[in-house]
């Protein structure tokens, strides 16, 4: 028998074991603290996301109408089918049945169902009949959801006014962009609690319906808009310009009845959208206006009692040199090649568009008064139209205006750059008895009110204040002078049959390389009718053509 050897007591082993167990306990405690305190929010969200399935319910976008209620942009609903592979319990049945109902290849469906990500759209733009057929299958992990498509019933009409809707559903230009907040509506949501197998629990479901977007009615007249676009397209074919723009306004209200710009684009096919076509030239094309400025400055000189419409001003046979001390400047009129003009009344100066007569009127006004009037016409500031891309034009600071340059050049429409909308509004003030009105493009904004079951009007864009530009008598005399332009002046070829019209042509040489070019021009024309004493002009139109390269300018 082997003798038993007593073991000496080893207290360090007990202590070591205690330390190990204490360390393990501390580690577990630290991990529990990290999971339950530090990562509590993240883990709770993760668990909630696994248990709760939330789907966004898209809101139908509001419609856009013309002034008579003709739909220009509408939102059409259709159905899309989505698959959540993580929640599907019978992929084989889903493949066979959906392939039959939707006409999708089974291999395509298998690829969707084998994916790791949920929310896969497997079909879109399906009709009510097929949507109902998919619902009737009651496939776990397959959902049918309402989606919306933007359509333009009038085709490619007024693209720069309406704009377009991007792939993400947001407005990308024009009214679609400017009124994104009210047109888009508010998305809803549908929340379903699911078990471990992905089966929805009706008890814990929650649904917030989408709120449709508001509708916008414009002042645009579809018929006039179409006529303007066709006329502009004909001018483009005839003259091959770099760009062109046209505007039609109702002078008595400031309503924009038509607005066109070229190059244009088709909101229904943005794959061919060129950057240059994005610019609305009616608002953004900045140009020296030339002779369309002359009636405005002549009217200002008469209003300041520096002349009258019957005063005869010597126009120096087409060439004149102004001198003041050591300063001198020679002004040449287009009539010089035919011997020039001699004595012309102020009315005739406008009708025949004489540069020397206008230069002499500008010198009488002086820099301060001329700058005041040019500013009152609305040049140098944005008109306040509710469309993106408005330009203020270009104008020298007041301290740089002088007799030799500004007082001679500005009355002829040089040394200042304007936009078509600015010039159209300035002439609309003449047609409106001297009262400048802000441009009005939006007639009404409204949405469906679920509480009352009817329509509820929303605020329209705030417009700048109207202001008096000329006294009614002075405006009437400017209009009368501009009727002579149509009957015996530079606008004879555009005179209207059956109506008395007032108008003014404008032609300027473009700055190329810092110098005025003899071969590059900008042509413009503004006209309104009827232009008779006591009659309210119904329509005013302005057209600009940038650098026409054939068939004159």
C-alpha positions, 0 to 999 in steps of 0.5 A: 500500500502506497503511503499518502503524501499530504499536500501543503496548502497553496493559497495563491491558487485560490486567489488566482481563481478568484481574480480570473472569475472576477475578471470574467464577471467584469468582462461580462458586465462591461459587455452587458453595459455596452449592449444595453446602454451604449448600443441600446438605441442602435440595437433597438432600431435594428430589432425594430427594423427586423420586426417592423416593415415600413413602406412609403406611400407616394403622394400624387403630384398636383396638376398644372392648368392653363388660364381656361382650365386646360390641363398642361401637366397631370399626374396619372396613377399606375401600380408597381409590384415589389418583392421583399425576398427576406420575407418570402415563404414560397418563392417557387409559387411566386415565380410561377404565378407572377410569371403568368400574371405579369408576363415576366420571364421566370429567370428574371423573377428568380434573380429578384427573389435570390437577391439579399435586398428587400424592396425590389421593384419587379414590375411597373405601370401595370393596370388595375386588373393585373394589380388585383390579380397579384393581390388575389394570389396573397403571396407573402413578401409580394406587395402592390403599391400605387405610383404616379407618372407625370404626363403632359397632355398638350405635348411639348407645349410651354416647356420652359414655363412648365419645366419637368419632373426628374427621376426622383419625382422632384421638379427640375425647372419652370413651375415644376421646380418653383412650386415643388413644395406645393405640387409634390404633396406629402408622402404617407406610410404604411407600417406592418409588424411581421413575425419571424417568418415575415407574416404580417400582423394585422394587430400592429399595423399602422397607416398614414395616407399620403396627402395629394399635392396642390394644383396650380392654374397659370395665366397661359393661354394654350392657343396663343402659346401654340401660335407663338411657338410656331411663329418662333419655330418659323423664325428659327428656320428662316434666320438660323439664330443662336437663340430666340424668345417670345412673350405675349402679355395682356397689358391691362393685367400683366398676365403672361399669356404665352412665353416661348424660348428656343432652343427648347426641350421635350419634358417627356424625353429628358435623355436628349436634354441639352444644357443650352436648351435649359435656359429660358431666354425670355427671362435670361437672355441679356442683350442691348435693346437698341431702338426699342428703348427710344420711345421710352426715353423720348416719353421721359424727355417729354414728361420732364418738359424738355421737349414736346412731340411736335418740336422739330429737332435737326438730325444733322443729315445722318452724322453729327459730332457732339463736343464739350470742352476736350470731349467729342463724340460722333454719332451716325444714323442708319439714314446717312447712306441715303442722305440722312434726316434733317428736321424731324418732330419727336414723333417722327424721330421715333417712327424713323428711329433716328439716332441723332435725334435721340442722342440730343434728347438724352443730352438734354436729360443729363445723367441723373435724370436719365438714370432715374427714368431708366430705373423706373422702367424696371431695368437693372432689377428682376421683374419678380416673375415666379420662375427660376432663372430671372436675370436683372440685366446689366447697367452701369452704376449711377456714378459712372453715367456721364454726358459723352457716353451714357446720355448719348448711348442709352437713349439709342439702346446701348450701354445697357443690357436688358431681358425680353421680359423687362422690355415687354413689361416697360412697353406694356406700361405705355399700353396700359396708360402709363401704369407698370404692372408686375408680371403675373403667371400664376392665377390660382393655387388650390388643393382638396380639403379632406375636412370640408370635402371641397377645395381650399385656395392657397396663397399665390406668389406675392407680386411686386407693387404696381407703379406709375411710369407715365401720366396717362396723357404722356403714355397716350402720346407715346403710343400715338408716336409708335403707331407711326412706326407701324404705318410709315416707319421701320415696322411697316412690314408688320402692320396689322390688318383691321387693327391699329397697332403700336410697335417698335423695331430694334436692331443692335450690333453684338459685342464680339471680342470687345468691339461691335461687329458689323456681321453679328446682330440682335433683332427685336420687335415689340407691338401691341393692339388695338392702339387707339385712344380710349381702347384697352390694348388686348395683347402685347408681343415681344420677340428677340432673335439673337444673331440671325445668320441668314435672310437678314436681321 
